[in-house]
Amino acid sequence: MNDLDNIINGLRENGIEFLNDEPLSLYTSIKIGGKCDIIIFPKDEDELLFVAGLLRNNSKDYLIVGFGTNTLFRDEGVSFPVISFKKGFQFIKEINSSEEELEGNTANSKIALEVGSGVALSRVLNYAVKNCLSGCEFFFGIPGTLGGALRMNAGSKERVVSNIVESVEIITGEGAKLNIKKEDLLFSYRNMDIKGVEEGYFITAATLALIKSDKSKILENINIFKERKLRQPLGEYSLGCIFRNPAGNAAGKIIEEIGFKGFSKGDAVVSDKHANFIINKGGASAKDILELIKNIQKNALLQKGVELSTEIKIV
Ligand SMILES: Cc1cc2nc3c(=O)[nH]c(=O)nc-3n(C[C@H](O)[C@H](O)[C@H](O)COP(=O)(O)OP(=O)(O)OC[C@H]3O[C@@H](n4cnc5c(N)ncnc54)[C@H](O)[C@@H]3O)c2cc1C
């Protein structure tokens, strides 16, 4: 029996959902990517602990994916297991940490939400609006899961996930369940590392600190982000911003200035609405996207002396 058979048997015996030979294009917002041998959908911590054990014994490498809205899968696909958070870890719980906060549950009191890592940011935002909680209005128009948003420290110029996170629950590759406090979460521009924890950890939940507020004020805040999103090609197949903004500059502006707005390679097109977005018009391959990226990088360096590095994960 090979490693993949061992994994499949273990999953079957424990009733854990998985699919074989699955096109990864179904698991990313840009609809591109070759096949994976196996994609696994753990639904809760117990299943994930079991999966982590199977991976430790049978596979050195694995890939974690949320909604794949920041991930470009290569055309060749991947031969190691993919762990998807698309179906599991779907809970939102309100927790009040002290009697004082319970009594003072009025405007401006702090409310902690425990949210599963598979929950869509749009669902967290809907919950917040319904319950008059302010702080996550910047989630508007960011199409990922909370787990992906934490890993990417997603957000906007003014506000990012690190501003509202109090702690994160993880399961390490070694199978340890840990609660990591904010001071050990090492956030930077579009990245989060954890002090003393190796790559390969699974985020299962996080506690977000929000503030009780007026619904009208929250809707007003959302409108600011809504307007900004009108300048992005939201209905199209994309991964959001492809490049990181160089210090003091905007990658989209640089791409526009070097003449790449609307430029295409096959069905991969630099958006003419926002030049830091590359759109798949339907038939683009990962190779097309990567060639376009290289071409932009080469020209940004030649024409502007600027090194553009990618924000997206390429696997
Ligand atoms: C139209 C559009 C608009 C966007 N706008 C914005 C924006 O305004 N601001 C912004 O910051 N981003 C934006 N993005 C990018 C993207 O939506 C965010 O980065 C989002 O947070 C990624 O979430 P995801 O679940 O899709 O992550 P994925 O792409 O699935 O994964 C991203 C990374 O997180 C890791 N990961 C995911 N889940 C877990 C988990 N549970 N445990 C451990 N690791 C995990 C993956 O391994 C990968 O390294 C946009 C994307 C699109 C398509």
The ligand as an SDF file (V2000), in Angstrom:
LIG
                    3D

 53 58  0  0  0  0  0  0  0  0999 V2000
  -12.1790   40.1820   -6.0200 C   0  0  0  0  0  0  0  0  0  0  0  0
  -11.1770   40.0830   -4.9000 C   0  0  0  0  0  0  0  0  0  0  0  0
  -10.9990   41.1720   -4.0380 C   0  0  0  0  0  0  0  0  0  0  0  0
  -10.0620   41.0990   -2.9990 C   0  0  0  0  0  0  0  0  0  0  0  0
   -9.8760   42.1850   -2.1760 N   0  0  0  0  0  0  0  0  0  0  0  0
   -8.9700   42.1140   -1.1770 C   0  0  0  0  0  0  0  0  0  0  0  0
   -8.7700   43.2400   -0.3050 C   0  0  0  0  0  0  0  0  0  0  0  0
   -9.4160   44.2760   -0.4070 O   0  0  0  0  0  0  0  0  0  0  0  0
   -7.8250   43.1180    0.6710 N   0  0  0  0  0  0  0  0  0  0  0  0
   -7.0910   41.9740    0.8490 C   0  0  0  0  0  0  0  0  0  0  0  0
   -6.2560   41.9190    1.7590 O   0  0  0  0  0  0  0  0  0  0  0  0
   -7.2730   40.8980    0.0350 N   0  0  0  0  0  0  0  0  0  0  0  0
   -8.1800   40.9390   -0.9620 C   0  0  0  0  0  0  0  0  0  0  0  0
   -8.3570   39.8440   -1.7820 N   0  0  0  0  0  0  0  0  0  0  0  0
   -7.5320   38.6380   -1.5830 C   0  0  0  0  0  0  0  0  0  0  0  0
   -8.1700   37.5410   -0.7020 C   0  0  0  0  0  0  0  0  0  0  0  0
   -9.5890   37.5940   -0.7580 O   0  0  0  0  0  0  0  0  0  0  0  0
   -7.7290   37.6250    0.7510 C   0  0  0  0  0  0  0  0  0  0  0  0
   -6.3300   37.4700    0.8750 O   0  0  0  0  0  0  0  0  0  0  0  0
   -8.4250   36.5360    1.5910 C   0  0  0  0  0  0  0  0  0  0  0  0
   -8.2480   36.8200    2.9310 O   0  0  0  0  0  0  0  0  0  0  0  0
   -7.9000   35.1260    1.3030 C   0  0  0  0  0  0  0  0  0  0  0  0
   -8.7670   34.1910    1.9330 O   0  0  0  0  0  0  0  0  0  0  0  0
   -8.9400   32.7150    1.3370 P   0  0  0  0  0  0  0  0  0  0  0  0
   -9.7220   31.9200    2.3000 O   0  0  0  0  0  0  0  0  0  0  0  0
   -9.4620   32.7580   -0.0410 O   0  0  0  0  0  0  0  0  0  0  0  0
   -7.4010   32.2470    1.3440 O   0  0  0  0  0  0  0  0  0  0  0  0
   -6.6850   31.2110    0.3620 P   0  0  0  0  0  0  0  0  0  0  0  0
   -6.3510   31.8540   -0.9310 O   0  0  0  0  0  0  0  0  0  0  0  0
   -7.4170   29.9350    0.3340 O   0  0  0  0  0  0  0  0  0  0  0  0
   -5.3220   31.0140    1.1970 O   0  0  0  0  0  0  0  0  0  0  0  0
   -4.4340   32.0980    1.3910 C   0  0  0  0  0  0  0  0  0  0  0  0
   -3.3100   31.6160    2.3260 C   0  0  0  0  0  0  0  0  0  0  0  0
   -3.8700   31.3120    3.6040 O   0  0  0  0  0  0  0  0  0  0  0  0
   -3.5970   29.9600    3.9830 C   0  0  0  0  0  0  0  0  0  0  0  0
   -4.7800   29.4800    4.7160 N   0  0  0  0  0  0  0  0  0  0  0  0
   -6.0880   29.5870    4.3250 C   0  0  0  0  0  0  0  0  0  0  0  0
   -6.8880   29.0720    5.2840 N   0  0  0  0  0  0  0  0  0  0  0  0
   -6.0800   28.6380    6.2810 C   0  0  0  0  0  0  0  0  0  0  0  0
   -6.2980   27.9910    7.5390 C   0  0  0  0  0  0  0  0  0  0  0  0
   -7.5210   27.7170    7.9900 N   0  0  0  0  0  0  0  0  0  0  0  0
   -5.2110   27.6500    8.3000 N   0  0  0  0  0  0  0  0  0  0  0  0
   -3.9590   27.9340    7.8720 C   0  0  0  0  0  0  0  0  0  0  0  0
   -3.6830   28.5520    6.7050 N   0  0  0  0  0  0  0  0  0  0  0  0
   -4.7310   28.8890    5.9120 C   0  0  0  0  0  0  0  0  0  0  0  0
   -3.3460   29.2220    2.6670 C   0  0  0  0  0  0  0  0  0  0  0  0
   -2.5400   28.0820    2.8580 O   0  0  0  0  0  0  0  0  0  0  0  0
   -2.6540   30.3190    1.8500 C   0  0  0  0  0  0  0  0  0  0  0  0
   -1.2910   30.3740    2.2200 O   0  0  0  0  0  0  0  0  0  0  0  0
   -9.2990   39.9010   -2.8180 C   0  0  0  0  0  0  0  0  0  0  0  0
   -9.5070   38.8090   -3.6820 C   0  0  0  0  0  0  0  0  0  0  0  0
  -10.4460   38.8960   -4.7050 C   0  0  0  0  0  0  0  0  0  0  0  0
  -10.6580   37.7120   -5.6100 C   0  0  0  0  0  0  0  0  0  0  0  0
  1  2  1  0
  2  3  1  0
  2 52  2  0
  3  4  2  0
  4  5  1  0
  4 50  1  0
  5  6  2  0
  6  7  1  0
  6 13  1  0
  7  8  2  0
  7  9  1  0
  9 10  1  0
 10 11  2  0
 10 12  1  0
 12 13  2  0
 13 14  1  0
 14 15  1  0
 14 50  1  0
 15 16  1  0
 16 17  1  0
 16 18  1  0
 18 19  1  0
 18 20  1  0
 20 21  1  0
 20 22  1  0
 22 23  1  0
 23 24  1  0
 24 25  2  0
 24 26  1  0
 24 27  1  0
 27 28  1  0
 28 29  2  0
 28 30  1  0
 28 31  1  0
 31 32  1  0
 32 33  1  0
 33 34  1  0
 33 48  1  0
 34 35  1  0
 35 36  1  0
 35 46  1  0
 36 37  1  0
 36 45  1  0
 37 38  2  0
 38 39  1  0
 39 40  1  0
 39 45  2  0
 40 41  1  0
 40 42  2  0
 42 43  1  0
 43 44  2  0
 44 45  1  0
 46 47  1  0
 46 48  1  0
 48 49  1  0
 50 51  2  0
 51 52  1  0
 52 53  1  0
M  END
$$$$
